[in-house]
Amino acid sequence: MRSRNKSKEKLDDDVVVVDVPTCAICLETYCDHSMVRMLTCSHVFHVDCIDQWLLQRSCRCPMCNSDLRDTVKLLPRYPSAAKLTK
């Protein structure tokens, strides 16, 4: 069994497994096939939540405060495979 130090694990180019059960912006639980965006700092949020955050509030990650100005236009979105942990 391998250990996981990050909040997500990328399965392939189309799916991200999210180990954190809720979006840190809206506090809603991720469900299978929720559209999520993985930032360059490896934090994951609902697409609508993080897009609104980056466009209207700040060009920084709401979790770690990383500056995302140079990468915002390049961020892909993925369907999630929610993996809820206790």
C-alpha positions as CSV (number, residue, x, y, z in Angstrom):
1,M,0.0,0.0,0.0
2,R,1.4,3.4,-0.9
3,S,1.1,6.4,1.2
4,R,-0.6,9.6,-0.1
5,N,0.7,13.0,0.9
6,K,-1.5,15.0,-1.4
7,S,-5.2,15.8,-1.5
8,K,-5.8,14.1,-4.8
9,E,-4.5,11.3,-7.0
10,K,-4.6,11.6,-10.8
11,L,-5.8,8.3,-12.3
12,D,-5.5,9.3,-16.0
13,D,-5.9,12.3,-18.2
14,D,-9.7,12.5,-17.6
15,V,-10.3,11.6,-13.9
16,V,-9.0,12.9,-10.6
17,V,-9.6,10.9,-7.3
18,V,-10.3,13.4,-4.6
19,D,-9.4,12.3,-1.0
20,V,-10.6,15.4,0.6
21,P,-14.4,15.0,1.0
22,T,-15.5,18.6,0.5
23,C,-14.7,21.6,-1.6
24,A,-12.9,24.2,0.6
25,I,-14.7,27.1,-1.1
26,C,-18.4,26.0,-0.9
27,L,-18.0,23.3,1.7
28,E,-20.1,20.9,-0.3
29,T,-19.2,17.2,-0.6
30,Y,-17.7,16.0,-3.8
31,C,-19.7,13.3,-5.6
32,D,-18.7,11.0,-8.4
33,H,-18.5,12.9,-11.7
34,S,-18.4,16.4,-10.1
35,M,-16.4,18.6,-12.4
36,V,-13.2,19.7,-10.5
37,R,-10.2,21.8,-11.4
38,M,-6.8,20.8,-10.1
39,L,-4.5,23.8,-9.6
40,T,-0.8,23.8,-10.2
41,C,-0.3,23.6,-6.4
42,S,-2.2,20.3,-6.5
43,H,-5.3,21.6,-4.7
44,V,-8.7,20.6,-6.1
45,F,-12.0,22.5,-6.1
46,H,-15.3,22.4,-7.9
47,V,-14.8,24.1,-11.4
48,D,-17.5,26.7,-10.7
49,C,-16.2,27.5,-7.3
50,I,-12.6,28.0,-8.2
51,D,-13.3,29.8,-11.5
52,Q,-15.5,32.3,-9.6
53,W,-12.8,32.6,-6.9
54,L,-10.0,33.3,-9.4
55,L,-12.0,35.7,-11.6
56,Q,-13.7,37.7,-8.9
57,R,-11.7,37.4,-5.7
58,S,-8.0,36.5,-6.1
59,C,-5.5,34.9,-8.4
60,R,-4.2,32.9,-5.5
61,C,-5.1,29.5,-4.3
62,P,-7.6,29.7,-1.4
63,M,-5.8,26.9,0.4
64,C,-2.1,27.7,0.2
65,N,-2.0,31.2,-1.2
66,S,0.1,30.2,-4.3
67,D,0.1,32.8,-7.0
68,L,-1.7,31.4,-10.0
69,R,-1.6,34.5,-12.3
70,D,0.6,32.9,-15.0
71,T,-1.2,29.5,-15.0
72,V,-4.9,30.4,-14.6
73,K,-5.7,30.2,-18.4
74,L,-4.0,26.8,-18.7
75,L,-5.8,24.9,-15.9
76,P,-7.7,21.8,-17.1
77,R,-10.9,20.6,-15.6
78,Y,-11.6,17.0,-14.7
79,P,-14.6,14.8,-13.7
80,S,-13.9,13.6,-10.2
81,A,-14.1,10.1,-8.8
82,A,-14.9,11.0,-5.2
83,K,-13.1,8.9,-2.7
84,L,-14.4,9.7,0.7
85,T,-12.2,8.9,3.6
86,K,-13.2,8.7,7.3
